[in-house]
């Protein structure tokens, strides 16, 4: 089994092998702090992009900590950024997908990933954790301030690693997968919303204006592999494949995998 890893040809890379190798030009960012060729922790102020597109990230403040093989952010201006890059700007019809691992340690709101101010012209994925009755995950898109409610599925849990995949079909819906399983579909199109922006790509927070030193909605916890696909809708099999390749590292199972395991 191989992970979906980006560019074809000599610039492409993959994990695993055999008939399952799948390469796709749409993968614009792939970082994996567990891999030394991506991140050497305290001695490294950058995180190398493994997709083949060269979209590496700069680690700001204390976001260079490496705890048990995982990227650690302490919730106080620890984040990573990439200066404005059109690979992560989407027209009114450009589909995109995000898949990533995280373990939250926060009792407040936190942002996982964003580009620009999602209440203006950007986009962002964040958890509204301050409302204890409804700590939902949200995707915000563009200048129409469109919010996609991805439901309360213990996205704020502090007890376990979570793999989240967001598939954004601009003409149809937004789908949210948790640990390889579809848990929510918000059937709203966003073809009227352009999300081009001159802001930085941010991992671990949000920004209203570009800064190399500060974010809001700081993430406190651990992060694992992060993948962003531009112009591609990941299907359920691809999401499950990406989940399966790393789940053993994080000790996470889903109901589908447990069913197969118990019945074999």
C-alpha positions, 0 to 999 in steps of 0.5 A: 500500500502506498500513500498518495504523494504528489507530482508524477515523474522524477519529482514525485515521491511515494511511501510504500510500493506495489500496485497501490502506488498512486501519484497525483499532480494535485497534491501541493503540500505534504509535510510529515514531521515523523520523517527526518527528510521533512523535519529535523526538529530543534535543529531545523526552522523549516519543514520540507515539502515532500510533494515535489512542488517545493512548498516548504514551511517556515517554523515560527517561534517555538514551533520546532519542538519534536515530542515523541516523533510528533510536531508540538505547538504550545498554544502561544504563537507556535505556528508554521507559515508559507508566504503567499503562494497561488497554489493555495488560492482557489477560484470560484470553481476550484475544488480542494481537499485537506487531510491531516493528523492532530491531537488537541490539548486545548480547552478553547477555540483553535485553528488547524490551517488557514490562508488569509482571513476566512471572513474576508477573502481566505479560507480556514479550518477551525474548531469552536471549542468555547461552546461546550455544548457544540464544539463543532468543526467549521470550514470558512470560505471567502468574502461571502463569509460562508461557513460549513458546519462539519458537526460535533464529532469530538473534534476537540477531544484531548484524549486521542489523535484524530485524522480529519479529511475535508473534501470541498466540492465547490459546486455541490458540498463539503464532506468531512471524514474522521479517521477514514469515515464520512461523518458529515456532508454540508450540501451548499455550493460555493461557486459564487465565492472566490478565495484568492488571497494575498495572505500567508498559508498558516498551520496552527492558527489564523491571521487577519494580516501577514505576520511571521511572529503572531497568530490568533486561535493558536493551536495547542497540541501535536500535529502529524502529516498534513496534505493539501490537494488543489483541484482534486476531490479525494474519494473515500478510498483515497482518504482511507488509504491515506489514513491507513498508511499512518494510523499505526503510528498514532494508534488509531482505528476506525469502525470499518477497520475493526469490523474487518479485523474482527471478521478475519 
